[in-house]
Structures are given as structure tokens and as C-alpha cells.
Amino acid sequence: MRRALWPALLALAAGCGRSPSSPTPIDPPARTATPGIAEAIAKLGDENYDVRRKAGEALLEAGRESLPYLAEARQSRDPEVRVRAVELTETIEQEPLVWVGVQDERWDNAENWSPKHVPGPLSIAIIPEAPAPLSAPVIRGEAEVRDLVLLRKSDLTVEELAHLKVNGRLRSRGTLRALGVVQSTP
């Protein structure tokens, strides 16, 4: 009896026991998304405009949490999904990121930013004064932002061999220590 049960359990564990009526997304994300994000990504290419619009709104509401899934959606076979994923990514990344420095001084640590996301090429990064015990940001590798704002009494260090690229405006009333390369294109 026990031996007859093992093959059934193994088949179930391998997914062979899946019901034939369970829906399979057309272009699913490779990773397991937060509830709602995977469904919204799948609906970006829906034939119904209202369904697509609501999916986009859900992804905007999820904010930066949806960015990794939108990055995957930009590789979709469906051109409608690709276009919407690019537009949504640009909109989400335009939300300013403010340095809070609660973990350490590493620029590339998402925990140091509010909301918790490392700035990217389309981001606006704001560095306020860093009162003790908060850390001022330090860039040790490659960093790229659209706009960078250093508020009064703020500090930002770009270490030797590091590179910061600012694609838009660089506004500084604070201190920028450029031991490495800082590239700003107006």
C-alpha cells in the first residue's frame, strides 16, 4: 500500500497532478510576484482597454516593488506589454528617492533610501543633511541618476575608482567629494 502511494505523491509534487482547467498566463514573470503584481503584468496586453488601464494603475500603486517584474515584461513577446512596461517604469522611477542612511553609508543599499529602492538612470536622488547617527552616502562603484539634489549641509562622496553619472540636473548646496569621476551632462 505504501509503495503505491509514493508514485502518486511524487507526481503531485512534480506538478503532474495539476488540474487541466487551471489558467496559465500567456507571458508569466519568471519570479513569484507579490500578490496582484503578476496578475497585473499578465493583463497589460489584454484586449479590453479598461482591463489594461486597471492593470497599469495597480502596478503604479505597487510602485517600486513592481519594477523587477516590469523589467521582465519589457522582454515580452507582446508589443503592447513591452510599450506599457516601459511607460510604467519611467513613471515609477520619476518619483524622487530621498537618502535616509539608516543602514550604512552605501549608496547601492536600498534600505538607505525612501522609498526603498536604489536610484537608477531615470531617478531623482535627493540627499538631505545627515544628522547623527545617520550616514552620509558613499558611492564605491557605478551610479547613474537623472537628477541629483544635494541640500544644504549634505554630503556625498564618490570614492576613488567610482563613477557617478548625472543625466539631468545636478543641484548642490551641500558638499560633493569627488575622489572618483563625476559626469554631469546638462
SULMO-V836497 format. One line per field, one symbol per residue. psi: psi as a letter, one per 20 degrees, with the letter a starting at -180 (. if undefined). burial: b if it has 24 or more other C-alpha atoms within 12 Angstrom, else e. A space follows every 50 residues. Layout:
BEGIN
psi=???
burial=???
END
This chain:
BEGIN
psi=gghhhghggghghijijqqiipqpqgmqqhrorqphggggghihjqhpgh ggghgghhhhhhchhighhhghhijqhohgggghggghggggiipqppph ligajohjohijqprnppqahjqopporpnqqjqqqqppicpqprgqpoo rpkrqpporpjrpppohdqoppjbpoonhbpoppo.
burial=eeeeeeeeeeeeeeeeeeeeeeeeeebbbeeeeeeebbbbbbbbbbeeee ebeebbbbbbebbbbbbbbbbbbbebeeeebbebbbbbbbbbbebbbbbb bbeebbbbbbebbbbbbbbbebbbbbbbbbeeeebbbbbbebbbbbbbbb eeebbbbbbeeebbbbeeebeeeeebeeeebbbeee
END
